[in-house]
Amino acid sequence: MTENNFTLPPAPNDLCFTTEDFIALDFDVDSFLHEHRKNASLETMRDDLGVYLKILRSAMIELINKDYADFVNLSKDLIGLDKVIDHLQAPLGQLREEVMQICQTLDTATKDMENGLQEHQRIRNLKQSMHSLGRVYKSVSKLKLILESHVIKLDILERAATEYNQLRFHMTRCKEYISEDLNKNFLNLEKQLMNSLDSQLLSCIKNNDNNTDNLICCLRIYVTIDKIDEAENLVRKKIVSVLIEDIILEKNINNELLGLQDLYKKLLNILDVELKKLLEVTSHSDVTTGRNFNFLVNSFWPEVEEKIELRLKQIFAPGNPDLFYKRYTESLEFVTKLQAKCKNDDNLAQLKSHPLFIQFLKKWNLPVYFQIRFQEIAGSVEQILCHPVSAGSIKINVTNLYPTDTDKFSLYVSETTWECLMKTWSDGIFLPQLLHQFWKLNLQIFSRYRTWITDALKQSWNTGTRSAAINSNIIEPEPPNRLEFLVCLYTDLEKIIKKLPIILEVALTKLINITPMIPNLLNESLDDMKSNLISDLPKITQEIVQELLTKSSSNLKQVSDIPRLFRRTMRERPTQPCAYIKNAVGILIEFHSTYQNIVPHAVIHWLQLTLSSLSEQYYSSVKDVLESVQKTEESLRRLKKIRDKSSGTSSSETQGISDDDKIRIQLEIDVLSFADIVKTLNIDRSDIPHLDKLTEVVDSAVKYKHELK
């Protein structure tokens, strides 16, 4: 029973295997045991197999019982079948012998016919060879007679070419019967014909008249006798080689004013003058005789390339990058003009795929050239970025810039970085073939500049001296501090971010015949770098705010000294703010007046952040002072009550303002002065979160004291 007409009985669910495991096409006992050993032990598997064996036996008995009648009927039908077979065996054997005799007869007739046809074909081929051999002798005599003429003109050469083709055709049909002498005569006649034809072609090329009929006739003869390669090689050796012999020389690129460029110009002039007529004839679509010629690719270019590679090896040396760039661009210009002289796409494709053309382009070692440029440009950037930041890092402070100088950088590092970025795209350095390398270099410079910014923010400030020399007769100004450096760094980074599109614009002007995908990729890459640079601005802002806080917060700490100024000092009621307010906020006022016209939005933002932190610190200090004053005041009041009680006298209210009141009033004056100064900085009071709390706490303290009185 097969799988199609019999289905195994299903195994119970509690067994460790299923029915499908046994009917799989790739069933294997070892694999079965290995697989199910993970789920059950060998004893369990043995018991499960025994259970399933009983199920299979029961199913087999049921199947036999079901089909028992069919088995019995089948045995009855087979009774007497052997006699029927014996009765049919004799006539079938006789028929088989008759068929075999007929097949043998047909095979013999077929073989005889094949032998007859082969003999007939041999005789026909022999007659054809004999006929061709006779034509060979006649063609040799006729061709010899034509070529022995004293003056061989083109019309005679055409007749000779026709006879030569017939001769060559018939010789291919009787090769085995051609004698050695006859073959030598053929080779001599072929050589004589080619010499005459070559002379005519050279004469037509060197003849400068405008009559192209003779040239067309010569080319047609070359096509007729299938000697196109020989014609192209003739032009290469006898025309091109001679013309460029005195041009492609090392002394010509060293002595002449234009050097290699002038050499290429002379080579192109050969195509425009000496080979002009030949190229025009072979490029016209209506001149079918020249449809297979490509003298520019197969005659001119190979000879030029080989002589350049042999005699001018030094032009490929990348050791001097400036000279290499000049020679490479001049060579590319020459190649471009050469491609422009290909009159159709087929010729252009042949030139581009020519092995010597590919070899010529590979001779220019662009990777080495880029490495030299990389070391030159990246080295300049690294040389200035490796120095620690100091006062000497500032080229010119932002406050000294005129409105017309807003694009100038304040730091030497920023200026050098941008100059190196622009240098990669400058004439004399950038090559379109190295676009991906130079673009990667730009990204690396940006990344290095960002790393320098991160390091600069962590470095301790070194006052140093400015890089620019200072005249001894002029008083040397105070060196810039770290705050000035940070502002310069912030403004420079903003300028670089603003100038980023210039890089893409310059890059696109250097590229021609590019796919639309390239500008999109460059733009996406530049946008990513712009986002990274913008993310560095908050870091600089944080350092600027911290610098302002460091200078201002130390003065505000003097608020804790106010109680000492009024206790037991008999000072008058305060009417003016303390000096620490002026000292603390004066730094911010000076900062605002210095930079508000340079980076107005950034200055306001910096001051908001600074004043927010400063007001929070001030609020904490004022609150601590007021709490201390209140505790001190309550302690004194309790001591006084105790003292009055012990002396038996009643206390009377002290006349005038107490020292604690003066302290509260002074704090109120200071806080209000602080708030007034914030207004003068053009900063909205609501942008300073703790400022309202600060004024409220001093107002509450003063009002509370009055209420107690």
C-alpha positions in Angstrom: 0.0 0.0 0.0 1.3 3.4 -0.9 0.8 6.7 1.0 -1.9 7.7 -1.5 -4.3 4.8 -0.8 -3.4 4.0 2.8 -3.1 6.2 5.9 -1.3 5.1 9.0 -3.5 5.1 12.1 -2.8 8.1 14.4 -0.7 7.6 17.5 -2.1 8.6 20.9 -1.3 12.1 22.1 0.5 10.9 25.2 3.2 9.1 23.2 6.6 10.8 22.8 6.3 10.8 18.9 3.8 11.3 16.2 2.7 9.4 13.1 4.3 12.0 10.8 7.7 11.0 12.2 7.5 7.6 10.4 6.2 8.7 7.0 8.7 11.4 6.4 10.7 10.9 3.2 14.0 11.5 5.1 13.2 9.2 8.0 16.3 7.9 9.7 16.4 5.6 12.8 19.4 7.3 14.4 18.0 10.8 13.8 14.7 9.6 15.3 16.3 8.3 18.4 18.5 11.4 18.8 15.6 13.8 18.4 13.2 12.1 20.8 15.8 11.2 23.4 15.5 14.8 24.4 11.8 14.3 25.3 11.8 10.8 26.8 14.1 8.1 28.1 14.9 5.0 26.1 12.6 2.9 28.4 9.7 5.3 27.8 10.4 5.3 24.1 10.4 1.4 24.0 7.1 1.3 25.8 5.5 3.9 23.4 6.8 2.0 20.4 5.3 -1.2 21.7 1.9 0.5 22.2 2.0 1.9 18.6 3.0 -1.6 17.3 -0.1 -3.0 18.7 -2.2 -0.3 17.1 -0.5 -1.0 13.7 -1.2 -4.8 14.0 -4.8 -4.1 14.7 -5.0 -1.8 11.7 -3.4 -4.4 9.5 -5.9 -7.1 10.6 -8.8 -4.7 9.9 -7.3 -4.0 6.4 -7.0 -7.7 5.6 -10.5 -8.4 6.7 -11.8 -5.5 4.7 -10.1 -6.6 1.4 -10.3 -10.4 2.0 -13.0 -10.9 -0.7 -10.9 -9.1 -3.3 -7.9 -11.4 -2.5 -10.0 -14.5 -3.0 -11.6 -13.4 -6.3 -8.2 -12.5 -7.6 -6.9 -16.0 -7.1 -10.0 -17.4 -8.9 -9.4 -15.2 -11.9 -5.8 -16.4 -12.3 -6.9 -20.1 -12.9 -6.1 -21.2 -16.5 -4.1 -18.0 -17.2 -0.9 -20.0 -17.9 -2.6 -22.0 -20.8 -3.7 -18.7 -22.4 -0.1 -17.4 -22.2 1.3 -20.5 -23.8 -1.2 -20.3 -26.6 0.0 -16.7 -27.4 3.7 -17.3 -27.0 4.3 -19.1 -30.4 2.7 -16.5 -32.8 4.3 -13.6 -30.9 7.8 -15.3 -31.2 7.3 -15.8 -34.9 6.2 -12.1 -35.3 9.3 -11.0 -33.4 11.6 -12.9 -35.8 10.0 -11.4 -38.9 10.3 -7.8 -37.5 14.0 -8.4 -36.7 14.7 -9.6 -40.3 13.0 -6.5 -41.7 15.1 -4.2 -39.5 18.3 -5.9 -40.6 17.3 -5.5 -44.2 16.6 -1.7 -43.7 19.9 -1.2 -41.8 21.8 -2.8 -44.7 20.1 -0.6 -47.3 20.6 2.5 -45.2 24.3 1.8 -44.8 24.8 1.2 -48.5 23.0 4.5 -49.3 25.2 6.4 -46.9 28.3 5.0 -48.4 27.1 5.9 -51.8 26.3 9.5 -50.8 29.7 9.9 -49.1 31.4 8.7 -52.2 29.3 11.1 -54.3 30.2 14.0 -51.9 33.9 13.1 -52.1 33.8 13.1 -55.8 32.0 16.4 -55.9 34.4 18.0 -53.5 37.3 16.7 -55.5 35.8 18.1 -58.7 35.2 21.4 -56.9 38.8 21.5 -55.6 40.2 20.7 -59.1 38.0 23.5 -60.5 39.3 25.9 -57.8 42.8 24.8 -58.3 42.5 25.6 -62.0 41.1 29.0 -61.1 44.0 29.6 -58.7 46.5 29.1 -61.4 44.6 31.4 -63.7 44.2 34.1 -61.0 47.9 33.9 -60.1 48.9 34.5 -63.7 46.3 37.3 -64.1 47.2 39.0 -60.8 50.9 38.7 -61.7 50.3 40.3 -65.0 48.3 43.2 -63.4 50.9 43.9 -60.7 53.8 43.8 -63.2 52.5 47.0 -64.9 55.0 49.9 -64.8 52.4 52.3 -63.5 49.8 50.9 -61.1 46.8 53.2 -60.8 43.9 52.9 -58.4 41.5 51.5 -61.0 44.1 48.8 -61.7 44.5 48.2 -58.0 40.8 47.7 -57.7 40.9 45.0 -60.5 43.9 43.5 -58.7 42.0 43.5 -55.4 39.0 41.8 -57.0 41.3 39.1 -58.5 43.1 38.8 -55.2 39.8 38.1 -53.4 38.9 35.4 -56.0 42.3 33.9 -55.7 42.1 33.8 -51.9 38.6 32.3 -52.0 39.6 29.5 -54.4 42.7 28.8 -52.4 40.6 28.1 -49.3 38.7 25.4 -51.3 41.8 23.5 -52.4 44.3 23.9 -49.6 45.5 20.3 -49.6 46.4 20.5 -53.3 48.3 23.7 -53.3 52.0 23.3 -53.7 54.7 25.1 -51.8 55.8 27.0 -54.8 52.3 28.1 -55.6 51.8 29.3 -52.0 55.1 31.3 -52.2 53.9 32.9 -55.4 50.6 33.9 -53.7 52.4 35.4 -50.7 54.7 37.4 -53.0 51.7 38.7 -55.0 49.9 39.6 -51.8 53.0 41.5 -50.5 53.4 43.2 -53.9 49.7 44.2 -53.9 49.9 45.5 -50.3 53.0 47.5 -51.1 51.3 49.2 -54.0 48.2 49.8 -52.1 50.1 51.2 -49.1 52.0 53.5 -51.3 48.8 54.8 -52.8 47.3 55.4 -49.4 50.3 57.2 -48.0 50.4 59.4 -51.1 46.7 60.2 -50.7 47.1 61.2 -47.1 50.2 63.3 -47.7 48.5 65.0 -50.6 46.9 68.2 -49.2 44.4 68.8 -52.0 40.7 68.6 -51.3 40.1 65.7 -53.7 39.1 62.8 -51.6 38.0 60.4 -54.3 41.4 58.7 -54.5 41.5 58.3 -50.7 38.0 56.8 -50.7 39.0 54.4 -53.4 42.1 53.3 -51.4 40.0 52.7 -48.3 37.4 50.8 -50.4 40.1 48.5 -51.6 41.3 47.8 -48.1 37.8 46.9 -47.1 37.4 44.7 -50.2 40.5 42.6 -49.4 39.7 42.7 -45.6 42.9 44.5 -44.7 41.5 47.3 -42.4 43.9 46.5 -39.6 46.9 46.7 -42.0 45.7 50.1 -43.2 45.4 51.4 -39.6 48.8 50.0 -38.6 50.3 51.6 -41.8 49.0 55.0 -40.8 50.3 54.5 -37.3 53.8 53.5 -38.3 54.4 55.6 -41.4 52.4 58.8 -40.7 51.7 59.2 -36.9 55.0 57.9 -35.7 56.9 60.2 -38.0 54.8 63.2 -37.1 55.1 62.8 -33.3 58.8 61.7 -33.3 60.0 65.2 -32.7 57.1 66.3 -30.5 56.9 63.8 -27.7 60.3 64.5 -26.2 61.3 65.3 -22.6 63.1 68.5 -23.7 59.9 69.9 -25.1 58.0 69.9 -21.8 61.0 71.4 -20.0 62.1 74.1 -22.5 58.9 75.4 -24.0 56.8 78.1 -22.3 53.6 76.0 -22.0 55.4 72.7 -21.6 53.1 69.7 -21.7 50.1 71.8 -22.7 51.9 73.0 -25.8 52.9 69.4 -26.6 49.3 68.3 -26.4 48.3 71.2 -28.6 50.8 70.0 -31.3 49.5 66.5 -31.1 45.9 67.7 -31.6 47.1 69.9 -34.5 48.2 66.7 -36.3 44.6 65.5 -36.2 43.4 68.9 -37.5 45.9 69.2 -40.3 47.8 66.1 -41.4 45.0 63.6 -40.6 42.0 65.8 -41.1 41.1 64.5 -44.5 41.5 60.9 -43.5 39.3 61.4 -40.3 36.7 63.2 -42.2 36.4 60.6 -44.9 36.1 57.7 -42.4 33.6 59.6 -40.2 31.0 60.5 -42.8 28.0 58.2 -42.5 27.5 58.3 -46.3 30.9 56.9 -47.0 30.3 53.3 -46.5 33.8 52.4 -47.5 35.2 53.8 -44.3 32.5 52.5 -41.9 34.9 50.1 -40.2 38.0 52.3 -40.0 38.9 54.1 -36.7 42.3 55.7 -37.3 42.0 58.0 -34.3 41.6 55.0 -31.9 43.7 52.4 -33.6 46.4 54.5 -35.3 46.9 57.9 -33.5 46.2 57.1 -29.9 48.2 53.9 -29.4 51.4 55.5 -30.9 50.9 58.7 -28.9 50.3 56.8 -25.6 53.2 54.4 -26.0 55.6 57.2 -26.7 54.3 59.3 -23.8 54.7 56.4 -21.5 58.2 55.6 -22.8 59.6 59.1 -23.1 57.7 61.2 -20.6 57.5 58.9 -17.5 58.2 61.8 -15.2 54.9 63.5 -15.9 53.1 60.7 -13.9 55.3 61.3 -10.8 53.1 62.7 -7.9 56.0 63.8 -5.8 55.4 67.5 -6.7 51.6 67.9 -6.1 51.4 71.3 -7.9 53.2 70.1 -11.0 51.3 66.8 -10.9 48.0 68.7 -10.7 49.0 70.9 -13.7 50.1 68.0 -15.8 47.1 65.8 -14.9 44.6 68.5 -15.7 46.4 69.3 -19.0 46.3 65.6 -19.8 42.6 65.3 -19.0 41.9 68.3 -21.2 43.9 66.6 -24.0 41.9 63.4 -23.5 38.6 65.4 -23.5 39.4 67.1 -26.7 40.5 63.8 -28.2 37.1 62.3 -27.2 35.3 65.3 -28.8 37.0 64.4 -32.1 35.2 61.0 -32.1 32.3 61.7 -34.5 30.0 59.0 -33.3 29.2 57.0 -30.2 30.8 53.8 -31.5 34.2 55.5 -32.0 33.9 57.1 -28.6 33.1 53.8 -26.9 36.1 52.2 -28.7 38.4 54.9 -27.4 37.2 54.6 -23.8 37.5 50.8 -23.9 40.9 50.8 -25.5 43.4 49.1 -23.2 46.0 51.8 -23.7 43.4 54.5 -23.0 42.6 52.8 -19.7 46.2 52.2 -18.9 47.0 55.9 -19.6 44.4 57.0 -17.0 45.6 54.5 -14.5 49.2 55.8 -14.7 48.2 58.9 -12.8 48.6 57.9 -9.2 45.7 59.9 -7.7 45.7 58.2 -4.3 49.3 59.3 -3.7 48.5 62.8 -4.8 45.6 63.0 -2.4 47.7 61.7 0.5 50.2 64.5 -0.1 47.4 67.0 -0.2 45.8 65.4 2.9 49.1 65.8 4.9 49.5 69.3 3.6 45.9 70.5 4.5 45.2 68.3 7.5 48.7 69.0 8.8 48.0 72.8 8.8 44.8 72.3 10.7 46.4 69.9 13.2 49.4 72.2 13.8 47.2 75.0 15.1 44.6 72.8 16.8 47.3 71.0 18.9 48.2 74.2 20.9 46.4 74.9 24.2 44.0 77.8 24.2 45.3 81.1 25.5 45.1 84.8 25.0 47.3 84.3 21.9 44.5 82.2 20.4 42.5 85.4 19.7 43.3 87.0 16.4 41.1 90.0 16.9 38.4 90.6 19.5 34.8 90.7 18.2 34.4 94.2 19.7 37.1 95.5 17.4 35.3 94.4 14.2 33.7 96.9 12.0 30.3 96.3 10.6 31.9 95.5 7.2 34.1 92.8 8.9 31.3 90.7 10.3 32.5 87.7 8.2 36.0 87.8 9.7 37.0 85.3 12.3 38.2 86.2 15.7 40.3 83.1 16.5 43.3 81.9 14.5 42.0 78.4 14.8 38.7 79.2 13.2 40.4 81.2 10.4 42.9 78.5 9.6 40.2 75.8 9.7 38.0 77.7 7.2 41.0 78.5 5.0 41.9 74.8 4.9 38.3 73.9 4.0 38.3 76.4 1.2 41.8 75.2 0.1 40.5 71.7 -0.6 38.2 73.2 -3.4 40.7 75.7 -4.8 42.1 75.6 -8.3 45.4 73.7 -8.3 44.3 71.3 -5.6 40.8 69.9 -6.1 40.3 67.2 -8.7 36.7 66.0 -9.5 38.0 62.4 -9.7 38.8 62.7 -5.9 35.4 64.2 -4.9 34.7 61.5 -2.3 38.2 61.8 -0.8 38.1 65.6 -0.5 34.6 65.7 0.8 35.6 63.2 3.5 38.6 65.4 4.3 36.1 68.3 4.8 34.1 66.2 7.2 37.2 65.1 9.1 38.3 68.8 9.5 34.9 69.7 10.8 35.1 66.7 13.2 38.6 67.7 14.4 37.4 71.3 14.9 34.5 70.1 17.1 36.9 68.0 19.1 39.1 71.0 19.6 36.1 73.0 20.8 35.3 70.3 23.4 38.9 70.3 24.6 39.1 74.1 24.6 36.1 74.3 26.9 37.9 71.9 29.4 41.3 73.5 29.3 42.5 75.9 32.0 42.9 79.5 30.7 46.5 80.6 29.9 46.7 84.4 29.6 49.8 84.3 27.4 50.4 87.0 24.8 48.8 87.9 21.5 50.4 86.4 18.4 50.5 89.8 16.7 53.6 91.9 17.5 53.0 95.0 19.5 55.0 98.2 19.0 57.1 99.0 21.9 56.0 102.6 21.9 52.4 101.6 22.4 51.2 100.5 25.8 50.4 96.9 25.7 46.7 96.3 26.3 45.5 93.9 29.0 45.5 90.3 27.6 42.0 88.9 26.8 40.4 86.8 29.5 38.6 83.5 29.1 35.2 85.2 28.8 36.4 87.1 25.7 37.8 83.9 24.2 34.5 82.1 24.7 32.5 84.9 23.0 34.9 84.8 20.1 34.6 81.1 19.9 30.8 81.3 19.9 30.7 84.0 17.2 33.2 82.1 15.1 31.2 78.9 15.3 28.1 80.8 14.2 30.0 82.2 11.2 31.2 78.8 10.2 27.6 77.4 10.4 26.4 80.3 8.3 29.1 79.7 5.7 28.5 76.0 5.4 26.3 76.3 2.2 29.3 78.0 0.5 31.2 74.7 0.6 28.4 72.9 -1.3 28.1 75.8 -3.8 31.8 75.7 -4.5 31.9 71.9 -4.7 29.0 71.9 -7.3 30.8 74.5 -9.5 33.7 72.2 -9.7 31.7 69.2 -10.9 30.3 68.6 -14.3 28.1 65.8 -15.7 27.0 64.5 -12.3 23.9 62.7 -11.4 21.2 64.5 -9.4 21.8 62.0 -6.6 25.3 63.4 -5.8 24.2 66.9 -4.8 21.5 65.4 -2.6 24.0 63.2 -0.8 26.4 66.0 -0.3 23.6 68.3 1.0 22.4 65.6 3.5 26.0 65.1 4.7 26.4 68.8 5.2 23.1 69.1 7.0 24.3 66.4 9.5 27.5 68.3 10.1 25.6 71.5 10.5 23.4 69.9 13.2 26.5 68.7 15.0 28.1 72.1 15.0 24.9 73.7 16.2 24.8 71.2 19.1 28.2 72.7 20.3 26.7 76.2 20.8 24.9 75.3 24.0 28.2 73.9 25.4 29.9 77.3 24.8 26.9 79.1 26.2 27.1 77.0 29.4 30.8 78.0 29.8 30.1 81.7 29.2 27.3 81.7 31.8 29.6 79.8 34.2 32.3 82.4 33.6 29.9 85.3 34.3 28.6 83.6 37.4 32.1 83.0 38.8 32.8 86.7 38.5 29.5 87.9 39.9 28.5 85.4 42.5 31.6 86.0 44.7 30.4 89.6 45.2 26.9 88.6 46.1 28.2 86.5 49.0 29.0 89.8 50.7 25.3 90.0 51.6 26.1 87.9 54.7 28.3 90.8 56.0 25.3 93.3 56.2 24.3 92.4 59.8 27.8 93.1 60.9 27.7 96.5 59.4 24.7 97.7 61.5 24.7 95.8 64.8 26.1 98.0 67.5 27.5 100.5 65.0 25.0 103.3 65.4 24.8 103.8 61.7 22.2 105.9 60.2 19.2 104.4 58.4 20.4 103.1 55.0 19.4 104.9 51.9 21.8 103.6 49.3 22.5 100.1 48.0 25.7 98.4 49.2 28.7 98.3 46.9 28.5 94.6 46.4 25.4 95.0 44.2 27.2 97.4 41.9 30.3 95.1 41.8 28.2 92.0 41.1 25.9 93.3 38.5 28.4 95.8 37.1 30.2 92.9 35.4 27.0 92.0 33.7 26.3 95.6 32.7 29.8 95.9 31.2 29.4 92.5 29.4 26.0 93.7 28.0 27.4 97.1 26.8 30.4 95.4 25.2 28.7 92.7 23.2 25.1 93.8 22.7 25.9 95.1 19.2 27.9 92.1 18.3 25.7 89.2 19.2 22.5 90.8 20.6 20.3 87.8 20.8 23.0 85.6 22.3 24.0 88.3 24.9 20.4 88.5 26.2 20.1 84.8 26.4 23.4 84.5 28.3 22.4 87.3 30.7 19.0 85.6 31.3 20.7 82.3 32.2 23.3 84.1 34.4 20.7 86.3 36.2 18.5 83.3 36.7 21.2 81.4 38.6 22.5 84.6 40.2 19.0 85.6 41.5 18.6 82.0 42.8 21.8 82.3 44.8 21.0 85.8 45.9 17.6 84.7 47.1 19.1 81.9 49.1 21.6 84.2 50.7 19.1 87.0 51.5 16.6 84.4 53.0 19.4 83.0 55.2 20.3 86.5 56.4 16.7 87.4 57.2 16.2 84.1 59.1 19.4 84.8 61.0 18.3 88.3 61.8 14.9 87.1 63.0 16.4 84.5 65.2 18.9 86.9 66.7 16.1 89.4 67.3 13.9 86.9 69.1 16.8 85.8 71.2 17.6 89.3 72.3 13.9 89.9 73.1 13.8 86.8 75.3 17.0 87.8 77.1 15.6 91.3 77.7 12.4 90.0 79.2 14.3 87.7 81.5 16.6 90.6 82.5 13.7 93.0 83.1 11.9 90.3 85.2 14.9 89.7 87.4 15.4 93.4 88.0 11.7 94.0 88.7 11.4 96.8 86.1 9.1 96.9 83.1 10.5 97.2 79.6 9.8 100.1 77.5 9.9 100.2 73.7 13.2 101.5 72.3 12.8 104.6 70.4 14.0 104.8 66.8 14.9 102.1 64.3 16.6 99.0 65.6 19.7 97.5 64.1 17.6 94.6 62.8 15.3 97.1 61.0 18.2 98.7 59.4 19.4 95.4 58.1 16.0 94.6 56.6 15.8 98.0 55.0 19.3 97.6 53.6 18.4 94.3 52.1 15.3 95.7 50.6 17.2 98.6 49.0 19.8 96.2 47.7 17.2 93.8 46.2 15.3 96.6 44.6 18.5 98.0 43.2 19.3 94.6 41.8 15.9 94.4 40.2 16.2 97.9 38.7 19.5 97.0 37.1 17.9 93.9 35.5 15.5 96.3 33.8 18.3 98.4 32.4 19.7 95.2 30.6 16.5 95.0 28.5 15.6 91.7 30.1 12.0 90.9 30.9 11.5 90.4 34.7 9.4 87.3 34.1 12.4 85.6 32.5 14.2 85.7 35.8 12.3 83.1 37.9 13.6 83.9 41.4 13.5 87.7 41.0 9.9 88.0 42.2 10.6 85.7 45.1 13.6 87.8 46.0 11.6 91.1 46.2 8.7 89.4 47.9 10.9 88.0 50.7 12.4 91.4 51.6 9.0 93.2 51.3 7.5 90.6 53.6 10.3 91.0 56.1 9.9 94.8 56.3 6.1 94.6 56.4 6.2 92.0 59.1 8.4 94.1 61.3 6.1 97.1 60.9 3.1 95.0 61.8 4.9 93.8 65.0 5.4 97.4 66.0 
